[in-house]
Amino acid sequence: ELHRKDPNCASCHARMDPIGFGLENYDVLGRWRADDEGVAIDASGKLPSGETFAGPEEMKALILKRKDEFLKHFVRKMLG
């Protein structure tokens, strides 16, 4: 939240945070977790397109709707 409130950080974090939130159920080693030290994890988010999701499965479904576009940009960023 602090990054999105700071104008110097907000332009990037507003775009990338929702994807990170959608993967929040996975810990640093990729293991599934439903809570973080007893606090339930909120893995919901809103993409720049305005589409909302609740968890990684819904986020995946939204991305798959635009699979070709996603792959194009993913490869472009990886090669960059």
LUMVO-364075 format. One record per atom (N, C-alpha, C): residue number from 1; residue in three letters; chain; x, y, z. Coordinates in Angstrom, 3 decimals, decimal comma, padded with zeros to 6 digits. Example, Ala and Ser with C-alpha at 12.3 -4.5 7.8 and 13.67 -1.06 7.14 Angstrom:
<sites>
[site 1 'ALA' 'A' [013,190 -005,690 007,800]],
[site 1 'ALA' 'A' [012,300 -004,500 007,800]],
[site 1 'ALA' 'A' [013,200 -003,300 007,800]],
[site 2 'SER' 'A' [012,850 -002,250 007,080]],
[site 2 'SER' 'A' [013,670 -001,060 007,140]],
[site 2 'SER' 'A' [012,900 000,030 007,870]],
</sites>
This chain:
<sites>
[site 1 'GLU' 'A' [000,813 -001,197 000,000]],
[site 1 'GLU' 'A' [000,000 000,000 000,000]],
[site 1 'GLU' 'A' [000,854 001,258 000,000]],
[site 2 'LEU' 'A' [001,978 001,211 000,717]],
[site 2 'LEU' 'A' [002,837 002,399 000,775]],
[site 2 'LEU' 'A' [003,394 002,746 -000,602]],
[site 3 'HIS' 'A' [003,773 001,747 -001,372]],
[site 3 'HIS' 'A' [004,308 002,019 -002,708]],
[site 3 'HIS' 'A' [003,259 002,628 -003,626]],
[site 4 'ARG' 'A' [002,034 002,172 -003,510]],
[site 4 'ARG' 'A' [000,990 002,716 -004,375]],
[site 4 'ARG' 'A' [000,571 004,115 -003,957]],
[site 5 'LYS' 'A' [000,819 004,521 -002,719]],
[site 5 'LYS' 'A' [000,489 005,874 -002,255]],
[site 5 'LYS' 'A' [001,571 006,880 -002,637]],
[site 6 'ASP' 'A' [002,800 006,421 -002,793]],
[site 6 'ASP' 'A' [003,917 007,294 -003,154]],
[site 6 'ASP' 'A' [003,893 007,520 -004,665]],
[site 7 'PRO' 'A' [003,714 008,745 -005,131]],
[site 7 'PRO' 'A' [003,635 009,019 -006,568]],
[site 7 'PRO' 'A' [004,852 008,528 -007,357]],
[site 8 'ASN' 'A' [006,011 008,490 -006,722]],
[site 8 'ASN' 'A' [007,211 008,028 -007,418]],
[site 8 'ASN' 'A' [007,189 006,526 -007,678]],
[site 9 'CYS' 'A' [006,433 005,792 -006,902]],
[site 9 'CYS' 'A' [006,371 004,328 -007,013]],
[site 9 'CYS' 'A' [005,059 003,843 -007,625]],
[site 10 'ALA' 'A' [004,016 004,643 -007,474]],
[site 10 'ALA' 'A' [002,655 004,206 -007,785]],
[site 10 'ALA' 'A' [002,449 003,782 -009,234]],
[site 11 'SER' 'A' [003,060 004,457 -010,182]],
[site 11 'SER' 'A' [002,795 004,139 -011,587]],
[site 11 'SER' 'A' [003,175 002,700 -011,924]],
[site 12 'CYS' 'A' [004,255 002,197 -011,368]],
[site 12 'CYS' 'A' [004,653 000,805 -011,620]],
[site 12 'CYS' 'A' [003,901 -000,168 -010,713]],
[site 13 'HIS' 'A' [003,799 000,162 -009,435]],
[site 13 'HIS' 'A' [003,173 -000,756 -008,486]],
[site 13 'HIS' 'A' [001,692 -000,957 -008,760]],
[site 14 'ALA' 'A' [001,024 000,041 -009,285]],
[site 14 'ALA' 'A' [-000,399 -000,104 -009,609]],
[site 14 'ALA' 'A' [-000,596 -001,181 -010,671]],
[site 15 'ARG' 'A' [000,392 -001,395 -011,514]],
[site 15 'ARG' 'A' [000,294 -002,408 -012,569]],
[site 15 'ARG' 'A' [000,766 -003,777 -012,110]],
[site 16 'MET' 'A' [001,832 -003,831 -011,339]],
[site 16 'MET' 'A' [002,413 -005,136 -011,014]],
[site 16 'MET' 'A' [001,916 -005,735 -009,708]],
[site 17 'ASP' 'A' [001,456 -004,925 -008,778]],
[site 17 'ASP' 'A' [000,992 -005,458 -007,498]],
[site 17 'ASP' 'A' [-000,162 -006,448 -007,632]],
[site 18 'PRO' 'A' [-001,185 -006,172 -008,456]],
[site 18 'PRO' 'A' [-002,292 -007,125 -008,532]],
[site 18 'PRO' 'A' [-001,853 -008,540 -008,928]],
[site 19 'ILE' 'A' [-000,888 -008,659 -009,799]],
[site 19 'ILE' 'A' [-000,402 -009,987 -010,181]],
[site 19 'ILE' 'A' [000,287 -010,638 -008,991]],
[site 20 'GLY' 'A' [001,062 -009,866 -008,270]],
[site 20 'GLY' 'A' [001,704 -010,392 -007,063]],
[site 20 'GLY' 'A' [000,689 -010,812 -006,018]],
[site 21 'PHE' 'A' [-000,376 -010,025 -005,867]],
[site 21 'PHE' 'A' [-001,423 -010,369 -004,904]],
[site 21 'PHE' 'A' [-002,096 -011,676 -005,309]],
[site 22 'GLY' 'A' [-002,274 -011,892 -006,596]],
[site 22 'GLY' 'A' [-002,900 -013,114 -007,084]],
[site 22 'GLY' 'A' [-002,082 -014,357 -006,782]],
[site 23 'LEU' 'A' [-000,797 -014,187 -006,538]],
[site 23 'LEU' 'A' [000,097 -015,316 -006,236]],
[site 23 'LEU' 'A' [000,472 -015,369 -004,760]],
[site 24 'GLU' 'A' [-000,183 -014,568 -003,952]],
[site 24 'GLU' 'A' [000,162 -014,434 -002,537]],
[site 24 'GLU' 'A' [000,016 -015,734 -001,749]],
[site 25 'ASN' 'A' [-000,827 -016,657 -002,230]],
[site 25 'ASN' 'A' [-000,986 -017,927 -001,519]],
[site 25 'ASN' 'A' [000,269 -018,794 -001,563]],
[site 26 'TYR' 'A' [001,192 -018,498 -002,454]],
[site 26 'TYR' 'A' [002,419 -019,274 -002,559]],
[site 26 'TYR' 'A' [003,516 -018,612 -001,733]],
[site 27 'ASP' 'A' [004,213 -019,418 -000,934]],
[site 27 'ASP' 'A' [005,309 -018,850 -000,149]],
[site 27 'ASP' 'A' [006,557 -018,722 -001,013]],
[site 28 'VAL' 'A' [007,658 -018,308 -000,434]],
[site 28 'VAL' 'A' [008,893 -018,047 -001,168]],
[site 28 'VAL' 'A' [009,438 -019,306 -001,861]],
[site 29 'LEU' 'A' [009,059 -020,486 -001,369]],
[site 29 'LEU' 'A' [009,498 -021,749 -001,979]],
[site 29 'LEU' 'A' [008,447 -022,345 -002,913]],
[site 30 'GLY' 'A' [007,335 -021,638 -003,102]],
[site 30 'GLY' 'A' [006,291 -022,102 -003,989]],
[site 30 'GLY' 'A' [005,298 -023,041 -003,338]],
[site 31 'ARG' 'A' [005,332 -023,145 -002,023]],
[site 31 'ARG' 'A' [004,378 -023,994 -001,311]],
[site 31 'ARG' 'A' [003,087 -023,222 -001,074]],
[site 32 'TRP' 'A' [001,973 -023,940 -001,156]],
[site 32 'TRP' 'A' [000,660 -023,319 -000,945]],
[site 32 'TRP' 'A' [000,463 -023,009 000,533]],
[site 33 'ARG' 'A' [-000,142 -021,875 000,804]],
[site 33 'ARG' 'A' [-000,481 -021,501 002,180]],
[site 33 'ARG' 'A' [-001,801 -020,746 002,151]],
[site 34 'ALA' 'A' [-002,626 -020,992 003,155]],
[site 34 'ALA' 'A' [-003,929 -020,325 003,241]],
[site 34 'ALA' 'A' [-003,867 -019,114 004,164]],
[site 35 'ASP' 'A' [-002,840 -019,092 005,030]],
[site 35 'ASP' 'A' [-002,695 -017,963 005,946]],
[site 35 'ASP' 'A' [-001,213 -017,668 006,143]],
[site 36 'ASP' 'A' [-000,951 -016,495 006,666]],
[site 36 'ASP' 'A' [000,402 -016,057 006,979]],
[site 36 'ASP' 'A' [000,426 -015,720 008,463]],
[site 37 'GLU' 'A' [001,018 -016,611 009,228]],
[site 37 'GLU' 'A' [001,089 -016,465 010,683]],
[site 37 'GLU' 'A' [-000,289 -016,238 011,297]],
[site 38 'GLY' 'A' [-001,264 -017,044 010,839]],
[site 38 'GLY' 'A' [-002,608 -016,987 011,391]],
[site 38 'GLY' 'A' [-003,538 -015,983 010,746]],
[site 39 'VAL' 'A' [-003,041 -015,146 009,854]],
[site 39 'VAL' 'A' [-003,871 -014,154 009,171]],
[site 39 'VAL' 'A' [-004,217 -014,689 007,782]],
[site 40 'ALA' 'A' [-005,496 -014,760 007,474]],
[site 40 'ALA' 'A' [-005,940 -015,263 006,174]],
[site 40 'ALA' 'A' [-005,356 -014,419 005,047]],
[site 41 'ILE' 'A' [-004,938 -015,086 003,992]],
[site 41 'ILE' 'A' [-004,333 -014,402 002,848]],
[site 41 'ILE' 'A' [-005,425 -013,928 001,896]],
[site 42 'ASP' 'A' [-005,337 -012,668 001,493]],
[site 42 'ASP' 'A' [-006,249 -012,090 000,507]],
[site 42 'ASP' 'A' [-005,507 -012,079 -000,820]],
[site 43 'ALA' 'A' [-005,877 -012,999 -001,696]],
[site 43 'ALA' 'A' [-005,204 -013,113 -002,990]],
[site 43 'ALA' 'A' [-006,057 -012,520 -004,106]],
[site 44 'SER' 'A' [-006,847 -011,508 -003,776]],
[site 44 'SER' 'A' [-007,691 -010,879 -004,791]],
[site 44 'SER' 'A' [-006,981 -009,655 -005,366]],
[site 45 'GLY' 'A' [-007,399 -009,272 -006,539]],
[site 45 'GLY' 'A' [-006,784 -008,115 -007,176]],
[site 45 'GLY' 'A' [-007,619 -007,606 -008,331]],
[site 46 'LYS' 'A' [-007,155 -006,525 -008,912]],
[site 46 'LYS' 'A' [-007,821 -005,900 -010,045]],
[site 46 'LYS' 'A' [-006,746 -005,551 -011,060]],
[site 47 'LEU' 'A' [-006,904 -006,056 -012,260]],
[site 47 'LEU' 'A' [-005,926 -005,796 -013,316]],
[site 47 'LEU' 'A' [-006,141 -004,409 -013,916]],
[site 48 'PRO' 'A' [-005,127 -003,855 -014,589]],
[site 48 'PRO' 'A' [-005,294 -002,534 -015,210]],
[site 48 'PRO' 'A' [-006,481 -002,475 -016,174]],
[site 49 'SER' 'A' [-006,882 -003,636 -016,714]],
[site 49 'SER' 'A' [-008,034 -003,689 -017,625]],
[site 49 'SER' 'A' [-009,353 -003,478 -016,892]],
[site 50 'GLY' 'A' [-009,316 -003,542 -015,542]],
[site 50 'GLY' 'A' [-010,516 -003,408 -014,742]],
[site 50 'GLY' 'A' [-011,092 -004,747 -014,305]],
[site 51 'GLU' 'A' [-010,575 -005,827 -014,857]],
[site 51 'GLU' 'A' [-011,043 -007,162 -014,487]],
[site 51 'GLU' 'A' [-010,563 -007,500 -013,077]],
[site 52 'THR' 'A' [-011,435 -008,115 -012,292]],
[site 52 'THR' 'A' [-011,088 -008,485 -010,925]],
[site 52 'THR' 'A' [-010,991 -010,000 -010,811]],
[site 53 'PHE' 'A' [-010,242 -010,452 -009,813]],
[site 53 'PHE' 'A' [-010,088 -011,882 -009,568]],
[site 53 'PHE' 'A' [-009,931 -012,113 -008,077]],
[site 54 'ALA' 'A' [-010,196 -013,348 -007,668]],
[site 54 'ALA' 'A' [-010,047 -013,753 -006,271]],
[site 54 'ALA' 'A' [-009,217 -015,027 -006,257]],
[site 55 'GLY' 'A' [-007,916 -014,867 -006,215]],
[site 55 'GLY' 'A' [-007,018 -016,010 -006,137]],
[site 55 'GLY' 'A' [-006,361 -016,360 -007,455]],
[site 56 'PRO' 'A' [-005,378 -017,252 -007,392]],
[site 56 'PRO' 'A' [-004,576 -017,571 -008,566]],
[site 56 'PRO' 'A' [-005,352 -018,241 -009,697]],
[site 57 'GLU' 'A' [-006,353 -019,052 -009,378]],
[site 57 'GLU' 'A' [-007,114 -019,722 -010,441]],
[site 57 'GLU' 'A' [-007,902 -018,720 -011,279]],
[site 58 'GLU' 'A' [-008,533 -017,774 -010,625]],
[site 58 'GLU' 'A' [-009,282 -016,753 -011,366]],
[site 58 'GLU' 'A' [-008,352 -015,848 -012,153]],
[site 59 'MET' 'A' [-007,193 -015,516 -011,573]],
[site 59 'MET' 'A' [-006,221 -014,697 -012,300]],
[site 59 'MET' 'A' [-005,737 -015,443 -013,545]],
[site 60 'LYS' 'A' [-005,459 -016,721 -013,390]],
[site 60 'LYS' 'A' [-005,027 -017,547 -014,518]],
[site 60 'LYS' 'A' [-006,072 -017,550 -015,632]],
[site 61 'ALA' 'A' [-007,335 -017,694 -015,263]],
[site 61 'ALA' 'A' [-008,410 -017,702 -016,254]],
[site 61 'ALA' 'A' [-008,467 -016,381 -017,025]],
[site 62 'LEU' 'A' [-008,273 -015,269 -016,338]],
[site 62 'LEU' 'A' [-008,264 -013,964 -017,011]],
[site 62 'LEU' 'A' [-007,090 -013,849 -017,981]],
[site 63 'ILE' 'A' [-005,932 -014,326 -017,548]],
[site 63 'ILE' 'A' [-004,745 -014,262 -018,412]],
[site 63 'ILE' 'A' [-004,923 -015,157 -019,628]],
[site 64 'LEU' 'A' [-005,507 -016,334 -019,441]],
[site 64 'LEU' 'A' [-005,702 -017,254 -020,558]],
[site 64 'LEU' 'A' [-006,677 -016,724 -021,602]],
[site 65 'LYS' 'A' [-007,563 -015,820 -021,207]],
[site 65 'LYS' 'A' [-008,463 -015,189 -022,172]],
[site 65 'LYS' 'A' [-007,673 -014,370 -023,184]],
[site 66 'ARG' 'A' [-006,489 -013,901 -022,771]],
[site 66 'ARG' 'A' [-005,632 -013,074 -023,631]],
[site 66 'ARG' 'A' [-004,263 -013,736 -023,781]],
[site 67 'LYS' 'A' [-004,265 -015,042 -023,995]],
[site 67 'LYS' 'A' [-003,042 -015,840 -024,015]],
[site 67 'LYS' 'A' [-002,003 -015,312 -025,008]],
[site 68 'ASP' 'A' [-002,410 -015,023 -026,228]],
[site 68 'ASP' 'A' [-001,442 -014,557 -027,235]],
[site 68 'ASP' 'A' [-000,787 -013,246 -026,823]],
[site 69 'GLU' 'A' [-001,584 -012,333 -026,314]],
[site 69 'GLU' 'A' [-001,053 -011,048 -025,853]],
[site 69 'GLU' 'A' [-000,107 -011,240 -024,674]],
[site 70 'PHE' 'A' [-000,505 -012,104 -023,737]],
[site 70 'PHE' 'A' [000,328 -012,384 -022,570]],
[site 70 'PHE' 'A' [001,676 -012,967 -022,998]],
[site 71 'LEU' 'A' [001,657 -013,970 -023,872]],
[site 71 'LEU' 'A' [002,906 -014,610 -024,304]],
[site 71 'LEU' 'A' [003,828 -013,627 -025,019]],
[site 72 'LYS' 'A' [003,260 -012,775 -025,848]],
[site 72 'LYS' 'A' [004,055 -011,775 -026,570]],
[site 72 'LYS' 'A' [004,796 -010,867 -025,594]],
[site 73 'HIS' 'A' [004,083 -010,348 -024,621]],
[site 73 'HIS' 'A' [004,700 -009,430 -023,662]],
[site 73 'HIS' 'A' [005,644 -010,158 -022,708]],
[site 74 'PHE' 'A' [005,303 -011,375 -022,337]],
[site 74 'PHE' 'A' [006,159 -012,169 -021,458]],
[site 74 'PHE' 'A' [007,510 -012,417 -022,124]],
[site 75 'VAL' 'A' [007,502 -012,846 -023,369]],
[site 75 'VAL' 'A' [008,733 -013,110 -024,102]],
[site 75 'VAL' 'A' [009,522 -011,810 -024,294]],
[site 76 'ARG' 'A' [008,849 -010,730 -024,611]],
[site 76 'ARG' 'A' [009,520 -009,443 -024,791]],
[site 76 'ARG' 'A' [010,264 -009,037 -023,505]],
[site 77 'LYS' 'A' [009,607 -009,182 -022,360]],
[site 77 'LYS' 'A' [010,239 -008,815 -021,075]],
[site 77 'LYS' 'A' [011,385 -009,763 -020,733]],
[site 78 'MET' 'A' [011,207 -011,044 -020,989]],
[site 78 'MET' 'A' [012,266 -012,017 -020,681]],
[site 78 'MET' 'A' [013,516 -011,745 -021,530]],
[site 79 'LEU' 'A' [013,329 -011,413 -022,789]],
[site 79 'LEU' 'A' [014,478 -011,150 -023,665]],
[site 79 'LEU' 'A' [015,115 -009,809 -023,366]],
[site 80 'GLY' 'A' [014,335 -008,902 -022,809]],
[site 80 'GLY' 'A' [014,854 -007,572 -022,468]],
[site 80 'GLY' 'A' [015,778 -007,648 -021,294]],
</sites>
